[in-house]
């Protein structure tokens, strides 16, 4: 994996991981980006995986959780 790309717009700062043209964020980073709780992100991702809208194996990196 490459060195994280740092993003700062004056309101939020994120260190984003990029691998094979895919951006990876932790649930904490996503919650900061959208100004919601990590639990809220977790709830929504669980529902997305249950509905099979996304495949968990393709969208979750164990070292980021």
Buried (B, 14 or more C-beta within 10 A) or exposed (E): EEEEEEEEEEEEEBEEBEEEEEEBBBBBBBBBBEEEEBEBBBEBBEEEBEEEEEEEEEEBEEEEE
